[in-house]
Structure formats: C-alpha cells, structure tokens
Amino acid sequence: MLITFIIFTASPLIILQMIPLEILDVLALQGFNLYDLLTKFALLGLIMSIFTLMKGFTEETSISHLLISLSSNIFWLVITFFGIGFGSIGSLGITEISSEIGGISNTITIDLRLFVYLSILATFLKMVHSILNYNRGMLKK
C-alpha cells in the first residue's frame, strides 16, 4: 500500500512542486494543463491506495475480497484510460493537442486505441484471474 501511495499519489505532487511555474504557464497557453493532469492522477492514486489497503485487510476467500479485487481491476482500467487519454478518460485513445502561436494553429492527433483494446483485454483477464483465485480458495476450505 505504501509503495502504491508513493508512486501514484506522492510522486505526481512532488513532481508538480519541482516544475517551475513558468513552464506550467507556457503549457497552459498551449492548451495542456499539466497541473490539472498531475492533480487528477494523484487523486486516482489515492483511491488506488485505498483499494490496496482494503484488500490487505480481507481474507482471500471472502466475497468482500473478491468484490474489492474486481473493483480494483476496473479502477486500473480507468487509470489506464486516464493516462492514455492525457487526462481525458472519454477520449478512449484518440487525443488531440492543439496550439496556436503567432496566428499559426497546430493540431496533433494521437491514436492509441490499440493500447485501449489491450488494456480492456488485460483487465478482463485480471478479473478472470481474481474469480479463479476466489474459487480456488473456496475449494481449499
């Protein structure tokens, strides 16, 4: 739990404190709000840390452990969508970054839908794994 908290919650906030305000302002003018992105990522990391903590206090054979494990897997998918979409969960792998400097407009489109599909597949397999672990634990009882 502590490692999850440090990596996903504390690190983004520390990185945010280390970046000069001038860089954040320039990125904001380009349409990329790094402060907002890292703050949201830290919040998602905090929620993931809570899931990890809750899993540690439940027995592997309990239904609550199974439900927490399934919820945690789905939440990892949300975090993945958040990261792939550069802070926009709803983009589902297609991200556009636009900027305008001196009357010239630039738009970059990034298509990461393959990674979205792979993430969905990986999450499905992790959920099946959680269910099989629960069933194996119940058979051992």
N, C-alpha and C positions, 0 to 999 in steps of 0.2 A: 504494500500500500504506500509506503514511504517513497519508494522509487517511482511509482506511478505519479504520486503527488509532485515530486521534484521535477520529473521530466515534463509532465503535461500542464502543471499549474505554475510552479515557481519559475521554471526556465523562461516561459514567454514573458512573464512580468519582469524578470531580471533583464532580459534582452531589451525590453521596451525602455527600461531605465538607462540602458547603456547607449541607446541610439540618440544622437543629437537632435534637438527639436527642429533644427533647420532641415534635416533630411526628412523628418516626418511631414514638415510643411510642404516641401517640394513634392513628395509623393502624393500628398493630399491634393495639390494643384493638378497633378497628373491623373487624378481620379482613383487613386489607390490609397485607402485609409488603413495604413499599417497598424496604427494604434487600436482601431476598432477590431481588426482581424486578430491581433495578439490577445486582446482582452477577451474576445469571444472564445478563443482557443483555450485560454486559461480557465474560463468558466466551464467549458466542456471537460477539461482535465480534472477539475474539482469534482464534477459529477462522476466521472470515471473512477476517481479515487474512492468515492463513497461506495460505488458498486463493488470495488475490490475489497474494501473494508467489510462490507456486509457479507460477501462470500466467505470471508475468513472466519466469521462467527457462526456459520451454519454448517450442519453436517452434510456430507456429500450425498447421503441417502434421503435427505429431507426434500419435500416438494418446494419449500421456500428456496433452497439452494438451486434447484433446477430453474425456478422462475427468475431468480436473480441472474443466473448464468445466461439464460436465454435473453433477458433484458440487456445484459451487458454486451452480448454479441450484437444485438440490434443497435445498441448505442455506439459500438465501434464502427458500425456501418455509417451511422450519422456523422461521426467524426471524420471518417474517410471521405464522405461526400463533401463535408465542410472543407477539408484540405484540398481535395481535387478541384473544387469549385472556387478556390481562393476566397473563401468566406461566404459564398452563396450556395447554400445546400440545394436550392431548387434548380440550379443550372445543370445538374446531373452530367458533368463532364465537359460541357461546352461553355467556355469562359471567354468573354470579350473584354479587352482592356483598351480603352480609348483615351487619347490625349490630344490636346491642341496647344501648339506652341507657335506663336507668331502668325496666326491665321492658317497654319497648316495642321490638318487633322490626320492623326494616325490611329488606326484600329488594328489590334492584333486579336485574332481568334485562335483559341487553343482548344483542340478537340481531344479530350481524354476519356471518351466513352468506353474504350476498351478496358481501361482501369476500373471504371464503374461496374462493368459487367463482371470482371474478375473479382471485384470486391463483393458483389452480390453472391457470386458462387462460393467464395471463401466463407462468407458469413453463413450461408446455408449449410455448408459442410461443418462449420464450427457448432452450429445449432444441433445438427445430427449427432455430432460427437458428444455434446452435452447430454442429449437424451440417452445415448448409448451408455455413457458413464453412469447416469442415474439408474438405468435398467440393470446394469451390471452390479451396482451397489445394492439394489433391491434383491437381486438373486442371491447375493452373498449373505444376506440377513437370514 
